Amino acid sequence: MGANLLDYDLEGLALFCERLGEKRFRAVQLFRWIHQKGASDFDAMTDLAKSLRDKLKACATITPLSVLSRQDSADGTIKWLFDVGGGDAIEAVYIPETDRGTLCISSQAGCAVACRFCSTGHQGFSRNLTAGEIIAQLWFAEHFLRTHLGRDERIISNVVMMGMGEPLQNYDQVLSALRTMLHDHGYGLSRRRVTVSTSGMVPMMDRLGQDCAVALAVSLHAPQDALRDSLVPLNKKYPLDALMQACVRYLDVAPRDFITFEYCMLEGVNDTPELAQALVALMRHYGQGQLSWCKLNLIPFNPFPASGLQRSSAQRVQVFAQTLSAAGVVTTVRKTRGDDIDAACGQLAGEVKDRTQVMRRIDKRRAAEPAHFSPEIVHDLL
Ligand code: SF4
């Protein structure tokens, strides 16, 4: 098997072409075929010389991820489970809205940060995804949706890296995938419409700001160190003061004039009016008296048994949100989408035990019927 061209951003592809003795500009043609037209067959690339196509066939592939299952929610949300080998699976979720189409993608198989409220965190860390595996989620979803919806124009306008994994713990691969998303010859997405969500990898936040300043979301979940230590263990390494200072530095380069803070609402843990006040004070302190630099996104927790946590009642969420809004913090309460297919936030890994069982069943089926294995079979098993 040759190189998988999904692994390359445009610069990488130009170097690859040079190694083949081809001019660098060939990479632009190739890149456009792959990412704009969704081609995976070199023979379809009719404006490339046959000799080049033959060369490519001999040493390269465009190999997408295999889809283990697809689930469609009544609200239009679609979740895909992709096989990344070694018994690992990752998920991507498409969320259609009237004015945009958002794809939530994964950056790692599992996650090492181990946030208490996150089912991916409870699953543990398996490995970093390659740039090709990250971009393949967008490649697949965009071209699947165009075919599925019978449309020629771009469907996915926004990408959020809020699926499985901490993107900034897989920095180089994420950066390469971001470059492909943003490039005019790739997906041409605006920096304002691509969001990296981090649990607080402070040094990498600074690097992202220098290398590729896309929109930033920070998984905050608590306004005080002791509480945040217990919810997001990374806080012990990069406590709130370091995190908030990094956020303020990022604002200088951010494509928007605010940073989004995610706050998962956990009944009796982080949802009291006093903590809402503490959150306002924290934002005001680092905003030097201003609150316009931040947006708070309150996320209803999606309970899973191993967490021992409960979703805050609607009434507690409302009081918390009102406290923030009354103080002048722009606050939204995230609508839950795709609840019927477990695609809502924090459910991306699925229920840990269930997934393991699914993978075991997949393996068994593969061993028993290798010739007949198909995603549809797996779909039945789920
Ligand atoms: S919330 Fe994000 S950083 Fe925390 S464990 Fe889950 S995937 Fe990892």
Boltz pocket constraint, residues with backbone or C-beta under 6 A from the ligand:
constraints:
  - pocket:
      binder: B
      contacts: [[A, 110], [A, 111], [A, 112], [A, 113], [A, 114], [A, 115], [A, 118], [A, 119], [A, 120], [A, 121], [A, 122], [A, 163], [A, 164], [A, 165], [A, 166], [A, 199], [A, 219]]
      max_distance: 6.0
